[in-house]
Amino acid sequence: MIKVLFVCMGNICRSPTAEGVFRHLLRARNLENEIEVDSAGTHGYHAGEAPDQRTQRAAAVRGYPLSDMRARKVAAQDLDYFDLILAMDHNNLSVLRRLCPPDKHDRLGLFMSYSKNFDDDEVPDPYYGLGHGFDLVLDMIEDAASGLLESLEQRLLDEASEGAAESLSPQFDRTT
């Protein structure tokens, strides 16, 4: 099982959108039992709240239900539990680096590093902007989510082939 956490500031726009899009992709590929996904914010401003209504509307138009999600703040145990912790921007990545023990920094990264069609390395925060910003965020997240899924599918294949190779290796009889 590979465990992925998406992180933005308040966990009401970008990271729940990434979680919803990625869950949709996992269901479509029948990978929910192979890859676990969640989202959180670096700040607890909106803890317990549903995603922003504009986020929910934009996601619903594309078939991503987000209304059952609730915002939460990144917890210390998340940094141990999740294999991959992907920030939506550099500011949140910096916060994660300060929270995370140095030996676990290899788990941290920027979500847009998986994008194939956007040169941006950050998903812009649409919260204070106009409504069309939520559609742009969805475009970017769909693209990066596809790239992330491709990467994780390859990782699962590599792990499966390593496991198969180990089980096929000759066993020596030490009793003779």
N, C-alpha and C positions, 0 to 999 in steps of 0.2 A: 504494500500500500504506500503510495506517494501522497504526502499531505501538503497542500498549498494554501497559503494565506495571502489574500489581497488586502493592501493597506492604503488608506488615504487619511485625511485629517479627521473628519467627523463621522465617517462611515455611513453617510446618508446619500451620497451621489456616486462617486466613481467606484469605490471598492465594492459596494453591493451590486452595482451594475456589472462589474467584472465577475463577481461570484455568480450572478444570475445567468450571464452569457456562458460562462464556463460550465456551469451545471447543465445547461441546455446541450452543449456540445458533448459532454460526458454521457448524458442520457442517449443522445443520438448514436453514439459509438458503443453503447453498452459498457461503459468503463466506470460506472459509479462505485463498483466494488474494488476497483484498482487505484482510483485517485479520489482523495477526499479534498473538499474545498470549503473555505470559510472566508469571512472578511471581518475587518476591524478598523478602528481609527486610532491615530496616535493621541488624540485628545478625546475626552469624555463628554464634550459639550452636548451631544445628542443621545447619550446612552439610553437604551430602551425605546427609542423612537423608530418608527417605520422610515424607509427611505423618503426623501423629498418627493412631494407630489409630482413635480415636473419630471424627475427622474423616473418615477413609476409610469407616468403617461408615455414618455418616450420609449421606455423599455416594453411596455404592453403593446404598443403599435407593432413592434417587431416580434412579439410572441414570448417575451421574457417576463414572467410574473415576479414581482419583487415585494408585494404587499405583506407577505408573511415574515419578512426579514426584520430584525431589530438591531439597531446600532449598538456596538459595544466598543470598549477601549481595549487596545492590545494589552494583554496580561503577560507577566514574566514567564509563566508556563508555556505560552505560545512560542516563545523563542527556543524552547527545548522541543516542543511537540512537532512543530511544522518543519518539513524538509526544505521548503522553498517559501520565502516570505518576500512578496513582490510589492514594492511601493509604487504609487502612481506618479510621484515626482521626487526631485532631489531633496526638498525640505523634509518630507516624511521619511525618506531613506536616511537622512542625517539623524533624525530622531531615533529611528530604529538602531542605527549604529551605536548611539550613545546608550541605549537600553540593553543591547545585546552583548553578551560576553564575547571577547575577541576571538575565542576559538570557534564561535558559531557564525562569524561574519560571512563565511562562504555560503550561508543560506540566504543571505540578503541580496536583493537586486532590484532593478527597475523593470516593471512590467513591459514597458514599450521596447525593451531590448529584444522582445520576441516578434515585433512587428515586421512585416515584409513590405508593406506599402506606404508607410509613413516614415519620414526621416526624424520626426520629433522623438525625443527621449523621455518626454513627460506627457501624461494625460492632463490637459488643462482642467482646472476646477471650474465647473459651470455654475456654481451656486450663486454668484453675484452677477452673472451675465444674463443675457436674453435667452429665450427658449431654444433658439437654434443651436446653442452651445451643447445642449444635451444630445442632439442628433450627431454632432461632430464627435462627442465623447463616445457615443455608441459605435460609430464607424471605427474609431481608433481601437476601442476595446474588442470589437469583433475581430479585427485584424490581428491584434496581439494575442488574443485568446486562441485563434487558429494556429498561430506559430508556436505558442506554448504547448498546445495539445500535440502538435507534430513532434516537438522536442520530447515530451513526456512519453509519447507512444514509442519513440525510438529507445528511450531509457528502459521502458518496460520490456521491449524486445531484447535489448542487450542483457538485461538481468535474467530474463528467461533462458536465453541461449547460454549464458554463463552457468546457470543452474543445471541445465541439461548436460553441458559438457562435464561438469563435476560429477554428475550421477553416472555418466558413461565411462569415466576414467577407471582403469583397471584397479581392482582391489587385491591387495597382496595377502596371501594366506600366511600369517605369521606363526602358525602352529607347526609348520614343517621345518 
